[in-house]
Amino acid sequence: MHEPHQRTTLTPTTFALLGSLIPLGLLLSSCAMTDAVGNKTEDEPASQTVKTRIEQYRVAAETGDAEAQFHLGAAFNTGTGVPENSRKAAKWFRAAARQGYVEAQASLAFFYRKGRGVPQDDERAAEWIEKAARQELTAAQTALASLYKDGAGVPQSYETAVKWFRKAAEQGSARAQYGLATMYFKGYGARKDAAKAAQWFQRSAKRGYKLAQYRLGLMYTNGSGVPRDYQQAVKWYQLAAEQHDAIAQKQLGLMYALGLGVRQDYEKAAKWLLLAKLQDVDVAEPLNAVESKISSQQLGAARRAARSWQKEHTK
């Protein structure tokens, strides 16, 4: 069974993971909070509490408090307690970043990468993300590895990409583990080694990273880097498919259709192929073959099962 051609990108999307860093620590929705010096306040209406906290951050930020500057930047970025203003967000992230506040450095890098509140500038983004990476922020290390892999804002260097993927992977980052595995799998920046690729895919997969789960399933299917084991392949396809990975859904459908690793079941095969089709994956050939093997009643049941699964897993 060959790898489906639809999936061509193995590495994590550059900088996509950094957007989640911006509001870190901005826990403003709670009514009972602490003031700027750590004293617990009395319960207030939520909107008033937010405004009070933002004012505390503003006062502290203007006196040079890096943490307050970061939180104030996050508030302007999300429009929490103040009008949303990406330029002001960038201003406060920059102030905190210059003092070495790691989350602010990563957030400012994200802003430069996306051209949010500042002119788009891959080189400036790379400079700031490297500062954050050197402070052991795993998301930043993973993003920096992706920049070196793609040659975005820095000279392309697969060897440097492997270095940063490894640093983050060894700290338990599932994305970095996946990235490092793909480098071994392709032989980019390291000697091509399917066994090492499988090991890192497995570590990532065990942490629930669906792309790694799919890739590990494929390696068990093909006997690449691991002994061929169709039952293991089905296990990992299933886990990825349950997380809406469309290619894994297609592969799982094929396994049921062929009876590899599971009892042959055309109705279940149709269900998973139909789910992949809902995500615009081309399943015409295998789905037509499966439909020719079952009755209209079984096909109807498969369609109902697919709709029910989609409803339960789309909330």
Sequence and secondary structure as in RCSB ss.txt:
>XXXX:A:sequence
MHEPHQRTTLTPTTFALLGSLIPLGLLLSSCAMTDAVGNKTEDEPASQTVKTRIEQYRVAAETGDAEAQFHLGAA
FNTGTGVPENSRKAAKWFRAAARQGYVEAQASLAFFYRKGRGVPQDDERAAEWIEKAARQELTAAQTALASLYKD
GAGVPQSYETAVKWFRKAAEQGSARAQYGLATMYFKGYGARKDAAKAAQWFQRSAKRGYKLAQYRLGLMYTNGSG
VPRDYQQAVKWYQLAAEQHDAIAQKQLGLMYALGLGVRQDYEKAAKWLLLAKLQDVDVAEPLNAVESKISSQQLG
AARRAARSWQKEHTK
>XXXX:A:secstr
    TT    S  TTGGGGGGTTTT     SS B TTS B     HHHHHHHHHHHHHHHHHTT HHHHHHHHHH
HHHTSSS   HHHHHHHHHHHHHTT HHHHHHHHHHHHHTSSS   HHHHHHHHHHHHTTT HHHHHHHHHHHHH
TSSS   HHHHHHHHHHHHHTT HHHHHHHHHHHHHTSSS   HHHHHHHHHHHHHTT HHHHHHHHHHHHHTSS
S   HHHHHHHHHHHHTTT HHHHHHHHHHHHHTSSS   HHHHHHHHHHHHHTT   HHHHHHHHTTS HHHHH
HHHHHHHHHHHHT  
